[in-house]
Amino acid sequence: MTLLRSTSSERLLLTDGIKRAIFWQDLYAHLVTSTTRAVNHHTFHEMHWHRDALAPEIFVLPSGFQSRVDVLGEELTRVFEDIHALKMIRDSAVYDPEDTASMVDMDNQQASVQSRLCGLPGLSPLAELCRLAGYLTASLLCCKIWRLSLVPNHVSAQMLQAGRQVDDSIWTGHFDLLAWLLYLGGALAAPGIVRKDYILLIRRQHASKLATLIRSWSDLVAIMEQFIWSEKAISPLIQMFWEEVQSFRK
């Protein structure tokens, strides 16, 4: 990046805010246009993050993923443990978006999670879908403004395309995971073709795979809670989409 090269050659100092802006712009550009990344979560020391040794109990793998560690692989499993920790922080009674120090630490944790998600090569088709879903959930837990950008719809569309490319037999034994992926992806899609395609896919899959699992909103919540779920940050969006699915007519 031009700014990074010029600061390196001229020994200019970048503020913390500028470094964060560079990081997120670089990450979003990679997500949307597949450009080569110029920075990552190790580049700026102000954004370095490590697990809180005083709260190991929040870094656990959600129950829905525990039987699928072989699908996720070691690194993606660890990332989902870190996303679950973000969820625990976001839903805690002491969460305060006005606490600058806490928000900086959450931003660093989100940066670590999403940067690592962008650097996972050679995933299986099912793990790739989980990787994209992980990106969506991590962003929802940390940033309200993000959902108004073009990025969530783009990632949601990537999930839809990736899902269409897998053999339908891949879902055998994974119907609950399928429900989580479909409702999460659909809820983050902007009004339009992608969102409608999710609704059509859910209705089709409901007839063949999800009918015995999901008969009501509470059934869906019970499934979503097994993966990454937040009453505060995720539930309202999923419920809105659920209602669209129920009322949809071709």
Helices and strands as residue ranges (DSSP letters): H 2-10, H 16-33, G 45-47, G 56-58, H 63-66, H 69-72, H 74-91, H 100-117, H 125-142, G 145-148, H 151-164, G 168-171, H 175-188, H 193-205, I 206-210, H 217-224, H 235-247
